[in-house]
Amino acid sequence: MPDPRSSRERTEELERASLSAWATLSAESKGREQPEEPDPLRTAFQVDVDRIVACAAFERLTDKTHTLLAPRGERYRSRLDHTLRGARIARTMARALRLNEDLTEAIALGRDLGATAFARAGEDALSLFADEPFRHNHQSVRVVDVLESDGAGLNLTWEVRDGIGAHTLDAPSPATREGEVVRLSDRIAHLTGELADALSAGVLLPDDLPDDIVVGWGADPDAWVRTLTADAVKASTDTPEVRLSHVAWSTLERLDVFVTERIAERHGAQAERARGSHCLSSLVVFYVDNVRRLPAAHRGGPDPAVVRVIDFVASLSDVQARRLFERLFLPSRQPHRS
């Protein structure tokens, strides 16, 4: 006889039978802010993945910088590159730990939707105008809750929204193990990606890498991902938390210091960051004084004008921000005839 259950119900049954006791089951989601009828084919978390990759904020990640380096003419990882790289690492961990891959993927793909242009420089600039320091994880939740779909938001599940908001180290711990996986994979992707970019651009040479790490892991930061992922799976198996071994975590902490000192605090990087911050802060000042010139989607609503301006400027890609700055503040290449 034909199976009377829907494809979604069969998938949910497979999750119950195959996933770890610490995994988050789709059928046991805390649900959405606005209740919806279940999809006949996709689980709740699969629906969230599809909504995230189809939204405008995800598309803009293509032209947002993940990290600013001064040299020009090289191809660096965009925010989208970083997002996909982190999602891949997270799914590998989740599968090995028998966690919910769909929930993990949804959190990983949505975690940077609120990221600004010009990487850290953008957050620094917008923090000048906000009541609290601008944090892209908080803005990512605002994007999926309020800003997408002409103000209707994406109506994602509670677990995905929690994981997006908690994926940074300065946020409270995620409520799910899948969220913990994304939090760790994001850090791995960030540090190894910055080092790979710096080596590609000539900002660092292979001989500059810490000797003890090269001896243990080799000289290819992209290959370090496999080492760290394997370590995380081994250290997290049959435990109530996702973690690295003490040795690997200590190494990652030292890499963080190394990246900060040798890449982020370089004179060229600081100068580039200052230019990016100046661009975005100038745009905020302009639109606070000229709210009527905001795009229609940000012109009205219950939020104060400065909040709507920050929402708009935070949404801009690097290319959009530069073009807007040039149009508003730089002399035209073709002056108007008198």
C-alpha positions as CSV (number, residue, x, y, z in Angstrom):
1,M,0.0,0.0,0.0
2,P,1.2,3.6,-0.7
3,D,2.7,5.3,2.3
4,P,0.0,7.8,3.5
5,R,2.6,10.1,5.1
6,S,3.8,13.2,3.3
7,S,7.4,13.5,2.2
8,R,8.0,15.9,5.1
9,E,6.6,13.5,7.6
10,R,8.8,10.7,6.3
11,T,11.9,13.0,6.6
12,E,10.9,13.9,10.1
13,E,10.6,10.2,10.9
14,L,14.1,9.6,9.5
15,E,15.4,12.3,11.8
16,R,13.9,10.7,14.8
17,A,15.5,7.3,13.9
18,S,18.9,8.5,12.9
19,L,19.9,11.7,14.7
20,S,21.7,12.1,18.0
21,A,19.9,12.6,21.2
22,W,21.3,16.1,21.3
23,A,20.0,17.0,17.8
24,T,17.1,19.4,17.2
25,L,14.3,17.6,15.4
26,S,12.4,19.5,12.8
27,A,9.0,18.2,14.1
28,E,9.8,19.6,17.5
29,S,10.6,23.1,16.4
30,K,9.3,25.9,18.7
31,G,7.7,27.2,15.5
32,R,7.3,30.6,13.8
33,E,6.1,34.0,15.1
34,Q,3.3,33.8,12.5
35,P,1.9,30.2,12.4
36,E,1.9,28.5,9.0
37,E,0.6,25.3,7.6
38,P,3.5,22.7,7.3
39,D,5.0,22.3,3.9
40,P,4.1,18.8,2.4
41,L,7.7,18.3,1.0
42,R,10.1,20.2,3.2
43,T,10.7,20.3,6.9
44,A,10.4,23.6,8.7
45,F,14.2,24.1,8.6
46,Q,14.4,23.2,4.9
47,V,11.8,25.9,4.3
48,D,14.0,28.4,6.2
49,V,17.1,27.5,4.1
50,D,15.1,28.2,0.9
51,R,13.8,31.5,2.2
52,I,17.2,32.7,3.2
53,V,19.0,32.0,-0.1
54,A,16.1,33.6,-2.0
55,C,16.1,36.9,0.0
56,A,17.6,40.2,-1.2
57,A,20.1,40.4,1.7
58,F,21.7,37.1,0.8
59,E,22.2,38.2,-2.8
60,R,23.9,41.4,-1.6
61,L,26.6,39.3,0.2
62,T,28.2,38.8,-3.2
63,D,29.5,42.4,-3.2
64,K,30.2,42.8,0.5
65,T,33.8,42.5,1.8
66,H,34.5,39.9,4.4
67,T,37.9,41.5,5.4
68,L,39.6,44.6,4.2
69,L,43.2,44.3,3.0
70,A,45.0,47.3,1.5
71,P,46.5,45.7,-1.7
72,R,44.4,46.0,-4.9
73,G,43.8,43.8,-7.9
74,E,43.6,40.5,-6.0
75,R,40.5,38.4,-5.6
76,Y,39.5,38.2,-1.9
77,R,36.7,36.2,-0.4
78,S,33.5,38.1,-0.3
79,R,31.0,37.9,2.5
80,L,29.2,35.3,0.4
81,D,32.4,33.3,0.0
82,H,32.8,33.3,3.7
83,T,29.2,32.4,4.3
84,L,29.3,29.4,2.0
85,R,32.7,28.3,3.3
86,G,31.4,28.4,6.9
87,A,28.2,26.6,6.0
88,R,30.2,23.8,4.4
89,I,32.3,23.4,7.5
90,A,29.2,23.5,9.7
91,R,27.4,20.8,7.7
92,T,30.4,18.5,7.8
93,M,30.5,18.8,11.6
94,A,26.8,18.4,11.9
95,R,26.7,15.3,9.8
96,A,29.6,13.7,11.7
97,L,27.9,14.5,15.0
98,R,24.5,13.3,13.8
99,L,22.9,16.7,14.3
100,N,20.3,18.3,12.1
101,E,22.0,19.4,8.9
102,D,19.1,21.5,7.7
103,L,18.9,23.6,10.8
104,T,22.7,23.9,10.8
105,E,22.7,25.1,7.2
106,A,19.9,27.6,7.7
107,I,21.7,29.2,10.6
108,A,25.0,29.2,8.7
109,L,23.5,30.8,5.6
110,G,21.6,33.4,7.5
111,R,24.2,34.4,10.1
112,D,25.7,37.3,8.1
113,L,22.6,38.8,6.4
114,G,23.0,41.9,8.5
115,A,26.7,42.4,7.8
116,T,27.7,45.9,6.5
117,A,29.9,46.9,3.6
118,F,33.6,47.2,4.3
119,A,33.7,44.5,6.9
120,R,34.6,45.7,10.5
121,A,34.8,49.3,9.3
122,G,31.1,49.3,8.6
123,E,30.2,48.2,12.1
124,D,32.6,50.8,13.6
125,A,30.9,53.5,11.5
126,L,27.3,52.6,12.3
127,S,28.1,52.2,16.0
128,L,28.7,56.0,16.1
129,F,25.0,56.6,15.5
130,A,23.3,53.8,17.4
131,D,22.3,53.6,21.1
132,E,24.3,50.4,21.4
133,P,27.3,49.2,19.4
134,F,26.2,47.9,16.0
135,R,26.5,44.1,15.8
136,H,25.9,42.3,12.5
137,N,24.4,39.3,14.3
138,H,21.7,41.5,15.8
139,Q,21.2,43.2,12.5
140,S,20.9,39.8,10.8
141,V,18.0,38.9,13.1
142,R,16.4,42.3,12.3
143,V,16.8,41.5,8.6
144,V,15.0,38.2,8.8
145,D,12.4,39.5,11.3
146,V,11.5,42.9,9.9
147,L,13.4,44.2,6.9
148,E,13.0,41.5,4.3
149,S,9.9,41.0,2.2
150,D,8.9,44.7,2.3
151,G,8.7,44.7,6.1
152,A,7.1,41.3,6.6
153,G,10.3,39.5,7.3
154,L,11.0,35.9,6.5
155,N,9.0,34.4,9.4
156,L,11.8,31.9,10.2
157,T,11.6,29.3,13.0
158,W,12.7,30.1,16.5
159,E,15.7,27.8,16.4
160,V,17.1,29.4,13.2
161,R,16.6,33.0,14.6
162,D,18.3,32.0,17.8
163,G,21.3,30.5,16.0
164,I,21.7,33.6,13.8
165,G,21.6,35.9,16.8
166,A,24.0,33.8,18.9
167,H,26.7,32.9,16.3
168,T,29.3,35.4,17.5
169,L,31.5,34.9,20.5
170,D,30.2,38.0,22.3
171,A,26.6,36.8,22.2
172,P,25.0,34.4,24.7
173,S,25.4,30.7,23.9
174,P,23.1,29.3,21.2
175,A,20.1,27.2,22.5
176,T,20.8,24.3,20.1
177,R,23.9,22.2,19.3
178,E,23.4,23.1,15.7
179,G,23.9,26.7,16.7
180,E,27.0,25.8,18.6
181,V,28.4,24.1,15.4
182,V,27.8,27.3,13.4
183,R,29.4,29.4,16.1
184,L,32.6,27.3,16.0
185,S,32.7,26.9,12.2
186,D,32.2,30.6,11.7
187,R,35.4,31.3,13.7
188,I,37.3,28.6,11.8
189,A,36.2,30.0,8.5
190,H,37.0,33.5,9.5
191,L,40.6,33.0,10.7
192,T,41.7,30.6,8.0
193,G,40.0,32.7,5.3
194,E,41.8,35.9,6.5
195,L,45.2,34.1,6.5
196,A,44.6,32.5,3.1
197,D,43.7,36.0,1.7
198,A,46.8,37.6,3.2
199,L,49.0,34.9,1.8
200,S,47.4,35.2,-1.6
201,A,47.9,39.0,-1.6
202,G,51.5,38.9,-0.4
203,V,50.6,40.6,2.9
204,L,52.0,37.5,4.5
205,L,54.6,35.0,3.3
206,P,54.5,31.3,4.2
207,D,57.6,31.9,6.4
208,D,55.7,34.4,8.5
209,L,53.2,31.8,9.8
210,P,53.9,30.6,13.3
211,D,56.5,27.8,13.2
212,D,54.8,25.4,15.7
213,I,51.5,25.6,13.8
214,V,53.3,24.9,10.4
215,V,55.1,21.9,12.0
216,G,51.8,20.5,13.3
217,W,49.3,21.5,10.6
218,G,51.3,22.4,7.5
219,A,51.6,25.8,5.8
220,D,48.2,25.9,4.0
221,P,45.4,27.6,6.0
222,D,42.8,26.1,3.8
223,A,44.0,22.6,4.9
224,W,43.8,23.7,8.5
225,V,40.1,23.6,8.1
226,R,40.2,19.8,7.9
227,T,42.4,19.5,10.9
228,L,40.2,21.8,13.0
229,T,37.0,20.2,11.8
230,A,38.2,16.7,12.6
231,D,39.4,17.9,16.1
232,A,36.0,19.4,16.8
233,V,34.1,16.2,15.8
234,K,36.4,14.1,18.0
235,A,36.2,16.5,21.0
236,S,32.4,16.9,20.7
237,T,31.3,13.3,20.1
238,D,29.1,12.0,23.0
239,T,29.4,15.3,24.9
240,P,26.7,17.9,25.6
241,E,28.6,20.7,23.9
242,V,30.4,21.5,20.6
243,R,34.0,22.3,21.2
244,L,37.6,21.9,20.2
245,S,40.2,20.0,22.2
246,H,42.2,22.2,24.6
247,V,45.3,22.1,22.3
248,A,43.4,23.1,19.2
249,W,41.4,25.8,21.0
250,S,44.7,27.3,22.3
251,T,46.1,27.2,18.8
252,L,43.1,28.9,17.4
253,E,43.3,31.6,20.1
254,R,47.0,32.3,19.1
255,L,46.0,32.4,15.5
256,D,43.4,35.1,16.4
257,V,46.1,37.2,18.0
258,F,48.4,36.6,15.0
259,V,45.8,37.7,12.5
260,T,45.0,40.8,14.5
261,E,48.6,41.9,14.9
262,R,49.9,40.9,11.4
263,I,46.8,41.6,9.2
264,A,44.1,43.7,10.9
265,E,46.5,46.2,12.6
266,R,48.7,46.8,9.6
267,H,49.0,50.4,8.6
268,G,47.5,49.8,5.1
269,A,44.6,47.8,6.6
270,Q,43.9,50.6,9.1
271,A,44.0,53.2,6.4
272,E,41.6,51.2,4.3
273,R,39.3,50.7,7.2
274,A,39.3,54.4,8.0
275,R,38.2,55.2,4.4
276,G,35.4,52.6,4.5
277,S,34.2,53.9,7.9
278,H,34.2,57.5,6.5
279,C,32.2,56.5,3.5
280,L,29.4,54.9,5.6
281,S,29.3,57.4,8.4
282,S,29.1,60.2,5.7
283,L,26.1,58.4,4.2
284,V,24.4,58.2,7.6
285,V,24.8,61.9,8.3
286,F,23.5,62.8,4.9
287,Y,20.4,60.7,5.1
288,V,19.6,61.7,8.7
289,D,19.5,65.2,7.4
290,N,17.6,64.2,4.2
291,V,15.3,61.4,5.3
292,R,12.9,62.1,2.4
293,R,15.7,61.0,0.0
294,L,15.8,57.5,1.5
295,P,14.4,54.7,-0.7
296,A,10.7,54.3,-0.3
297,A,11.1,51.1,1.8
298,H,13.0,53.0,4.5
299,R,11.2,56.3,4.3
300,G,8.4,55.6,6.7
301,G,7.5,53.2,9.5
302,P,7.4,53.2,13.3
303,D,11.2,53.3,13.8
304,P,13.1,56.6,14.5
305,A,14.7,58.1,11.4
306,V,18.2,57.3,12.5
307,V,17.2,53.6,12.8
308,R,15.8,53.5,9.3
309,V,18.9,55.3,8.0
310,I,21.1,52.7,9.7
311,D,19.0,49.9,8.2
312,F,19.4,51.3,4.7
313,V,23.2,52.0,5.0
314,A,23.8,48.6,6.6
315,S,22.1,47.0,3.6
316,L,24.4,48.5,1.0
317,S,27.1,46.4,-0.6
318,D,30.6,47.8,-1.0
319,V,30.0,48.8,-4.6
320,Q,26.6,50.4,-3.8
321,A,28.1,52.4,-0.9
322,R,31.0,53.7,-3.0
323,R,28.8,54.7,-5.9
324,L,26.4,56.5,-3.6
325,F,29.2,58.3,-1.8
326,E,30.6,59.4,-5.2
327,R,27.2,60.6,-6.4
328,L,26.4,62.5,-3.2
329,F,29.8,64.0,-2.2
330,L,32.2,64.1,-5.2
331,P,32.1,66.5,-8.1
332,S,30.5,65.1,-11.2
333,R,32.8,64.1,-14.1
334,Q,30.4,65.9,-16.4
335,P,29.5,69.2,-14.7
336,H,26.1,70.7,-15.5
337,R,26.3,73.4,-18.1
338,S,25.3,76.9,-17.0
